[in-house]
Amino acid sequence: MVKYCCHDSTSAEYWGWRELLRVAWRCPTQYNLGQITKGFMLANLLRDILTRTKSKANIEGRPSAAVLKPAAKTIQEAGRHLLPPRSVAQPHTMTSFFCPVFWGIQEQERARVIEVVEDLTKSLQHGFHAADNFICWGRNNSMFDDPGFADAWKQNAESISDEAIVWRRYILATSAFHCVQLEGDFVECGAYTGVGVKTVVDYLGGTQFPKEFWAYDVFEHQDGMDNHPMPDVGPELFQRVQRKFNDYPQVRIVKGRIPDSFEGNCPERICYLHIDLNQASAEIAALDHLFDRVVPGGMVILDDYEWTAYRAQKLAEDVWFDARGYRVMPLPTGQGLVIKR
């Protein structure tokens, strides 16, 4: 069972912050490390940021034409008009999240682990996130403050596993938000059911998504592969994924083994590269073929990088990136991130 909890923070500790913000807005002060508290400094900083933002915005709260004019051409080319608007989170309302999906557990221990984790969440007040082997608290859970993403995630999730990896999917969505404003196409190696691709595309314009999105997979497990077969792979999966994108002509579904499937089916320039192949040899082959095509500022997301079950991939990719002067940024979600220079 997936549980969401929204908390309206009305305790004394949050009342103190509200009062600081109220006073800071009405009573300007100068920053002085020796005379004011850290909290009051933060309140003043927020007030100044809001003041500067309001002075640059029109009556609708959007950047004025003067602010946008220098970058108008770039914005138009990147399809900026399709980007979801900045979400305005409620300052004292926070969402907590629990989804009982945890990997690498003996089947006879699974129920007990889920019970222990759920009991732990009951002792936590605000901002916990417990799913996908990711248990933490005191977090903003920003993905639930972004209604455009939350809608795309909910509408496309096909299984409890899709729900559990919401933080991973938000990493993809926010990376895509950046990359869609660059030159180049989107690429995913290991599209599986297409849920990840469609979540990103729907977040950034849906059927009006302004880029070509290339999605590669074998869709059927084959003998000799190092990775384990995923539950939905089989003879019908390819057609099922194709049907999912019937109304998305910019999404290209390519069936075949990597790197052979790149032949005649590969963009020259890439701004977003997501690799989720669950085997080291295939991921290195994908990097060999695609990394040089990634544009400066483009992002490479490695889904399995920080997972111990796929340690062979991390070890191989560390050597590969080190030879090119890069370090993979390990994320708490289990992903790895590289930004192309």
Kinemage of the C-alpha trace (Angstrom):
@kinemage 1
@onewidth
@group {chain A} dominant
@subgroup {mainchain}
@vectorlist {calphas} color= white
{ca met a 1} P 0.000 0.000 0.000
{ca val a 2} L 1.327 3.426 -0.954
{ca lys a 3} L 0.713 6.065 1.671
{ca tyr a 4} L 0.966 9.831 1.337
{ca cys a 5} L 0.763 12.105 4.331
{ca cys a 6} L 0.557 15.906 4.182
{ca his a 7} L 1.451 17.774 7.356
{ca asp a 8} L 0.435 21.343 8.133
{ca ser a 9} L 3.170 22.474 10.475
{ca thr a 10} L 1.554 24.489 13.245
{ca ser a 11} L 3.881 23.580 16.113
{ca ala a 12} L 5.814 26.196 18.045
{ca glu a 13} L 9.035 25.539 16.119
{ca tyr a 14} L 7.324 26.349 12.801
{ca trp a 15} L 5.402 29.270 14.294
{ca gly a 16} L 8.773 30.773 15.198
{ca trp a 17} L 9.902 30.629 11.563
{ca arg a 18} L 6.648 32.176 10.334
{ca glu a 19} L 7.074 35.024 12.778
{ca leu a 20} L 10.666 35.577 11.656
{ca leu a 21} L 9.577 35.773 8.044
{ca arg a 22} L 6.736 38.156 8.888
{ca val a 23} L 8.968 40.492 10.857
{ca ala a 24} L 11.771 40.337 8.291
{ca trp a 25} L 9.390 41.352 5.517
{ca arg a 26} L 8.057 44.374 7.404
{ca cys a 27} L 11.220 45.456 9.223
{ca pro a 28} L 14.278 45.617 6.928
{ca thr a 29} L 17.616 45.001 8.625
{ca gln a 30} L 21.199 44.618 7.508
{ca tyr a 31} L 22.988 41.267 7.641
{ca asn a 32} L 25.311 41.230 10.658
{ca leu a 33} L 26.781 37.933 11.795
{ca gly a 34} L 27.539 39.307 15.221
{ca gln a 35} L 24.116 40.711 15.999
{ca ile a 36} L 21.403 38.573 14.467
{ca thr a 37} L 20.553 34.899 14.555
{ca lys a 38} L 21.021 32.440 11.740
{ca gly a 39} L 17.274 32.081 11.402
{ca phe a 40} L 16.710 35.824 11.149
{ca met a 41} L 19.446 36.043 8.500
{ca leu a 42} L 17.660 33.407 6.460
{ca ala a 43} L 14.397 35.284 6.775
{ca asn a 44} L 16.049 38.492 5.550
{ca leu a 45} L 17.668 36.665 2.680
{ca leu a 46} L 14.332 35.207 1.610
{ca arg a 47} L 12.715 38.625 1.838
{ca asp a 48} L 15.394 40.196 -0.361
{ca ile a 49} L 15.157 37.429 -2.922
{ca leu a 50} L 11.389 37.798 -3.083
{ca thr a 51} L 11.714 41.583 -3.410
{ca arg a 52} L 14.176 41.314 -6.287
{ca thr a 53} L 12.021 38.699 -7.999
{ca lys a 54} L 8.873 40.797 -7.696
{ca ser a 55} L 10.642 43.854 -9.124
{ca lys a 56} L 11.538 41.872 -12.246
{ca ala a 57} L 8.130 40.300 -12.790
{ca asn a 58} L 5.004 41.557 -14.485
{ca ile a 59} L 1.601 41.612 -12.841
{ca glu a 60} L 1.069 37.929 -13.636
{ca gly a 61} L 4.151 37.005 -11.626
{ca arg a 62} L 6.117 35.897 -14.698
{ca pro a 63} L 9.423 37.324 -15.944
{ca ser a 64} L 8.925 40.551 -17.845
{ca ala a 65} L 9.610 40.829 -21.572
{ca ala a 66} L 12.748 42.828 -20.808
{ca val a 67} L 14.137 39.999 -18.730
{ca leu a 68} L 13.348 37.334 -21.339
{ca lys a 69} L 14.329 39.303 -24.425
{ca pro a 70} L 18.080 38.509 -24.507
{ca ala a 71} L 17.410 34.754 -24.476
{ca ala a 72} L 14.215 34.735 -26.528
{ca lys a 73} L 15.720 32.903 -29.503
{ca thr a 74} L 17.278 30.190 -27.368
{ca ile a 75} L 14.108 29.761 -25.363
{ca gln a 76} L 11.976 29.479 -28.480
{ca glu a 77} L 14.280 26.907 -30.061
{ca ala a 78} L 14.263 24.772 -26.925
{ca gly a 79} L 10.490 24.744 -26.587
{ca arg a 80} L 10.554 26.721 -23.358
{ca his a 81} L 6.866 27.451 -23.697
{ca leu a 82} L 6.191 23.765 -23.014
{ca leu a 83} L 8.081 23.680 -19.726
{ca pro a 84} L 5.900 23.196 -16.649
{ca pro a 85} L 5.623 26.353 -14.544
{ca arg a 86} L 7.541 26.610 -11.309
{ca ser a 87} L 5.507 25.035 -8.567
{ca val a 88} L 4.810 27.106 -5.483
{ca ala a 89} L 5.190 24.863 -2.461
{ca gln a 90} L 3.247 25.644 0.683
{ca pro a 91} L 5.816 26.768 3.284
{ca his a 92} L 4.404 24.705 6.146
{ca thr a 93} L 2.770 21.762 4.395
{ca met a 94} L 4.972 18.753 3.776
{ca thr a 95} L 4.330 15.373 2.207
{ca ser a 96} L 5.590 12.070 3.540
{ca phe a 97} L 5.768 8.929 1.419
{ca phe a 98} L 5.780 5.204 2.156
{ca cys a 99} L 5.682 2.455 -0.468
{ca pro a 100} L 6.558 -1.106 0.648
{ca val a 101} L 8.996 -1.952 -2.142
{ca phe a 102} L 12.486 -2.918 -0.999
{ca trp a 103} L 14.968 -4.912 -3.042
{ca gly a 104} L 17.518 -7.589 -2.177
{ca ile a 105} L 15.552 -9.119 0.688
{ca gln a 106} L 15.016 -12.796 1.266
{ca glu a 107} L 11.369 -13.594 0.531
{ca gln a 108} L 10.784 -15.019 4.019
{ca glu a 109} L 12.099 -11.752 5.514
{ca arg a 110} L 10.184 -9.361 3.284
{ca ala a 111} L 7.060 -8.981 5.425
{ca arg a 112} L 9.111 -8.391 8.560
{ca val a 113} L 11.296 -5.742 6.886
{ca ile a 114} L 8.241 -3.907 5.565
{ca glu a 115} L 6.639 -4.002 9.013
{ca val a 116} L 9.784 -2.617 10.656
{ca val a 117} L 10.065 0.214 8.128
{ca glu a 118} L 6.390 1.101 8.423
{ca asp a 119} L 6.667 1.154 12.222
{ca leu a 120} L 9.642 3.489 11.900
{ca thr a 121} L 7.646 5.928 9.780
{ca lys a 122} L 4.981 6.083 12.476
{ca ser a 123} L 7.528 7.573 14.866
{ca leu a 124} L 8.568 10.286 12.387
{ca gln a 125} L 6.663 13.552 12.249
{ca his a 126} L 7.322 15.223 8.929
{ca gly a 127} L 8.969 14.672 5.586
{ca phe a 128} L 9.833 10.991 5.638
{ca his a 129} L 10.415 8.976 2.478
{ca ala a 130} L 10.495 5.186 2.685
{ca ala a 131} L 10.605 3.203 -0.565
{ca asp a 132} L 13.044 1.764 -3.103
{ca asn a 133} L 15.645 0.963 -0.350
{ca phe a 134} L 15.638 4.685 0.423
{ca ile a 135} L 14.613 5.459 4.013
{ca cys a 136} L 15.092 9.003 5.264
{ca trp a 137} L 13.278 11.779 7.055
{ca gly a 138} L 13.348 15.540 7.376
{ca arg a 139} L 13.081 15.869 3.570
{ca asn a 140} L 10.985 18.225 1.483
{ca asn a 141} L 9.941 15.473 -0.962
{ca ser a 142} L 9.930 18.092 -3.690
{ca met a 143} L 8.493 15.739 -6.299
{ca phe a 144} L 5.118 15.998 -4.577
{ca asp a 145} L 5.316 19.804 -4.619
{ca asp a 146} L 5.565 19.678 -8.409
{ca pro a 147} L 2.024 18.992 -9.660
{ca gly a 148} L 3.089 18.595 -13.280
{ca phe a 149} L 5.425 15.794 -12.348
{ca ala a 150} L 3.075 14.233 -9.804
{ca asp a 151} L 0.352 14.003 -12.449
{ca ala a 152} L 2.685 12.470 -15.047
{ca trp a 153} L 4.018 9.958 -12.513
{ca lys a 154} L 0.589 8.873 -11.274
{ca gln a 155} L -0.960 8.622 -14.727
{ca asn a 156} L 1.868 6.498 -16.114
{ca ala a 157} L 2.679 4.195 -13.199
{ca glu a 158} L 1.695 0.633 -14.078
{ca ser a 159} L 2.940 -1.214 -11.010
{ca ile a 160} L 3.801 -0.673 -7.383
{ca ser a 161} L 7.461 -0.674 -8.454
{ca asp a 162} L 6.778 2.323 -10.726
{ca glu a 163} L 5.257 4.080 -7.737
{ca ala a 164} L 8.120 3.191 -5.403
{ca ile a 165} L 10.838 4.696 -7.622
{ca val a 166} L 9.197 8.119 -7.671
{ca trp a 167} L 12.401 9.843 -6.479
{ca arg a 168} L 14.399 8.214 -9.280
{ca arg a 169} L 11.770 9.315 -11.775
{ca tyr a 170} L 11.946 12.877 -10.464
{ca ile a 171} L 15.704 12.861 -10.987
{ca leu a 172} L 14.983 11.985 -14.618
{ca ala a 173} L 12.252 14.613 -14.945
{ca thr a 174} L 14.297 17.463 -13.489
{ca ser a 175} L 17.337 16.452 -15.539
{ca ala a 176} L 15.109 16.454 -18.612
{ca phe a 177} L 13.814 19.936 -17.697
{ca his a 178} L 17.395 21.160 -17.998
{ca cys a 179} L 18.286 19.114 -21.078
{ca val a 180} L 15.229 20.010 -23.156
{ca gln a 181} L 16.627 23.545 -23.329
{ca leu a 182} L 19.847 22.318 -24.983
{ca glu a 183} L 20.556 21.192 -28.510
{ca gly a 184} L 20.273 17.492 -29.219
{ca asp a 185} L 17.886 14.571 -28.780
{ca phe a 186} L 16.848 12.442 -25.818
{ca val a 187} L 18.036 8.831 -25.508
{ca glu a 188} L 17.115 6.015 -23.130
{ca cys a 189} L 18.948 2.695 -23.278
{ca gly a 190} L 16.807 0.126 -21.497
{ca ala a 191} L 13.312 1.509 -22.035
{ca tyr a 192} L 11.593 -1.661 -20.742
{ca thr a 193} L 7.835 -0.876 -20.511
{ca gly a 194} L 8.306 2.753 -21.591
{ca val a 195} L 6.916 4.140 -18.342
{ca gly a 196} L 10.035 6.189 -17.602
{ca val a 197} L 10.151 7.666 -21.094
{ca lys a 198} L 6.473 8.558 -21.079
{ca thr a 199} L 6.641 10.111 -17.608
{ca val a 200} L 9.407 12.452 -18.769
{ca val a 201} L 7.679 13.264 -22.072
{ca asp a 202} L 4.321 13.961 -20.412
{ca tyr a 203} L 6.027 16.191 -17.843
{ca leu a 204} L 7.529 18.270 -20.655
{ca gly a 205} L 4.669 18.836 -23.044
{ca gly a 206} L 3.156 15.418 -23.690
{ca thr a 207} L 2.303 14.997 -27.364
{ca gln a 208} L 3.906 18.420 -27.944
{ca phe a 209} L 7.266 17.339 -26.491
{ca pro a 210} L 9.758 19.332 -28.611
{ca lys a 211} L 12.544 16.735 -29.032
{ca glu a 212} L 13.149 13.391 -30.659
{ca phe a 213} L 13.245 10.703 -27.963
{ca trp a 214} L 15.047 7.463 -28.882
{ca ala a 215} L 14.130 4.481 -26.696
{ca tyr a 216} L 16.187 1.285 -27.063
{ca asp a 217} L 15.560 -2.185 -25.646
{ca val a 218} L 15.629 -5.850 -26.653
{ca phe a 219} L 12.164 -6.256 -25.086
{ca glu a 220} L 12.818 -10.008 -24.876
{ca his a 221} L 15.441 -11.688 -22.717
{ca gln a 222} L 17.998 -13.543 -24.795
{ca asp a 223} L 20.427 -16.334 -23.978
{ca gly a 224} L 23.898 -15.115 -23.101
{ca met a 225} L 22.772 -11.887 -21.465
{ca asp a 226} L 24.409 -11.075 -18.137
{ca asn a 227} L 21.325 -9.444 -16.664
{ca his a 228} L 18.319 -11.196 -15.189
{ca pro a 229} L 15.014 -11.149 -17.133
{ca met a 230} L 12.582 -8.447 -16.039
{ca pro a 231} L 8.988 -9.509 -15.271
{ca asp a 232} L 7.323 -7.940 -18.320
{ca val a 233} L 9.810 -8.906 -21.031
{ca gly a 234} L 8.470 -11.203 -23.720
{ca pro a 235} L 7.157 -11.408 -27.287
{ca glu a 236} L 4.334 -8.916 -26.669
{ca leu a 237} L 6.273 -6.154 -24.915
{ca phe a 238} L 7.624 -4.394 -28.010
{ca gln a 239} L 4.154 -3.972 -29.542
{ca arg a 240} L 2.752 -2.924 -26.196
{ca val a 241} L 5.313 -0.133 -25.864
{ca gln a 242} L 4.747 0.939 -29.469
{ca arg a 243} L 1.020 1.283 -28.800
{ca lys a 244} L 1.762 3.398 -25.741
{ca phe a 245} L 3.364 6.001 -27.995
{ca asn a 246} L 0.915 5.912 -30.908
{ca asp a 247} L 0.159 9.596 -30.364
{ca tyr a 248} L 3.813 10.566 -29.835
{ca pro a 249} L 5.486 10.666 -33.281
{ca gln a 250} L 8.653 12.135 -31.757
{ca val a 251} L 9.271 8.979 -29.688
{ca arg a 252} L 11.183 6.314 -31.593
{ca ile a 253} L 11.097 2.790 -30.187
{ca val a 254} L 14.070 0.747 -31.399
{ca lys a 255} L 14.244 -2.996 -30.791
{ca gly a 256} L 17.566 -4.818 -30.710
{ca arg a 257} L 20.748 -5.426 -28.777
{ca ile a 258} L 23.112 -2.584 -27.999
{ca pro a 259} L 25.278 -1.471 -29.758
{ca asp a 260} L 23.952 -3.192 -32.927
{ca ser a 261} L 20.605 -1.398 -32.678
{ca phe a 262} L 22.339 2.003 -32.988
{ca glu a 263} L 23.185 1.279 -36.629
{ca gly a 264} L 21.056 3.654 -38.685
{ca asn a 265} L 18.957 4.490 -35.609
{ca cys a 266} L 20.959 6.992 -33.593
{ca pro a 267} L 20.960 10.787 -33.233
{ca glu a 268} L 24.071 12.796 -34.004
{ca arg a 269} L 23.664 15.059 -30.971
{ca ile a 270} L 22.308 14.058 -27.563
{ca cys a 271} L 21.334 16.294 -24.653
{ca tyr a 272} L 19.863 13.632 -22.331
{ca leu a 273} L 21.168 10.089 -21.969
{ca his a 274} L 19.597 7.641 -19.521
{ca ile a 275} L 21.204 4.201 -19.317
{ca asp a 276} L 19.480 1.343 -17.496
{ca leu a 277} L 20.717 -1.924 -18.998
{ca asn a 278} L 21.530 -3.918 -15.850
{ca gln a 279} L 24.766 -5.282 -17.312
{ca ala a 280} L 28.232 -3.797 -17.509
{ca ser a 281} L 29.178 -4.864 -21.039
{ca ala a 282} L 26.071 -3.330 -22.611
{ca glu a 283} L 26.373 -0.087 -20.657
{ca ile a 284} L 30.024 0.358 -21.627
{ca ala a 285} L 29.080 -0.334 -25.247
{ca ala a 286} L 26.392 2.343 -25.025
{ca leu a 287} L 28.867 4.852 -23.565
{ca asp a 288} L 31.438 4.019 -26.219
{ca his a 289} L 28.945 4.781 -28.947
{ca leu a 290} L 26.961 7.668 -27.453
{ca phe a 291} L 28.975 9.700 -24.961
{ca asp a 292} L 30.913 11.703 -27.563
{ca arg a 293} L 27.559 12.723 -29.056
{ca val a 294} L 26.382 14.282 -25.785
{ca val a 295} L 26.478 18.078 -26.044
{ca pro a 296} L 28.217 20.280 -23.444
{ca gly a 297} L 25.873 20.639 -20.497
{ca gly a 298} L 24.077 17.428 -21.428
{ca met a 299} L 23.331 14.927 -18.692
{ca val a 300} L 24.067 11.218 -18.412
{ca ile a 301} L 22.038 9.320 -15.786
{ca leu a 302} L 23.133 5.789 -14.859
{ca asp a 303} L 20.193 4.068 -13.186
{ca asp a 304} L 22.118 1.219 -11.550
{ca tyr a 305} L 25.399 2.920 -10.659
{ca glu a 306} L 25.123 3.012 -6.855
{ca trp a 307} L 23.332 -0.315 -6.362
{ca thr a 308} L 25.437 -3.116 -4.889
{ca ala a 309} L 23.543 -5.678 -6.981
{ca tyr a 310} L 25.067 -4.021 -10.061
{ca arg a 311} L 28.508 -3.291 -8.650
{ca ala a 312} L 30.168 -4.660 -11.789
{ca gln a 313} L 28.646 -1.763 -13.713
{ca lys a 314} L 29.983 0.821 -11.272
{ca leu a 315} L 33.481 -0.660 -11.378
{ca ala a 316} L 33.539 -0.721 -15.169
{ca glu a 317} L 32.066 2.768 -15.486
{ca asp a 318} L 34.469 4.259 -12.960
{ca val a 319} L 37.387 3.116 -15.119
{ca trp a 320} L 35.676 4.302 -18.313
{ca phe a 321} L 34.899 7.792 -17.003
{ca asp a 322} L 38.247 8.182 -15.235
{ca ala a 323} L 40.021 7.691 -18.568
{ca arg a 324} L 38.088 10.738 -19.825
{ca gly a 325} L 38.589 12.935 -16.771
{ca tyr a 326} L 35.147 12.472 -15.194
{ca arg a 327} L 33.816 11.299 -11.838
{ca val a 328} L 30.323 9.883 -11.568
{ca met a 329} L 28.228 11.634 -8.907
{ca pro a 330} L 26.578 8.884 -6.818
{ca leu a 331} L 23.035 9.756 -5.789
{ca pro a 332} L 21.197 8.402 -2.719
{ca thr a 333} L 18.542 7.041 -5.085
{ca gly a 334} L 21.073 4.519 -6.406
{ca gln a 335} L 21.606 6.440 -9.649
{ca gly a 336} L 24.790 8.033 -10.933
{ca leu a 337} L 25.012 11.391 -12.692
{ca val a 338} L 27.549 12.880 -15.114
{ca ile a 339} L 27.334 16.333 -16.691
{ca lys a 340} L 29.161 16.610 -19.994
{ca arg a 341} L 31.765 19.340 -20.309
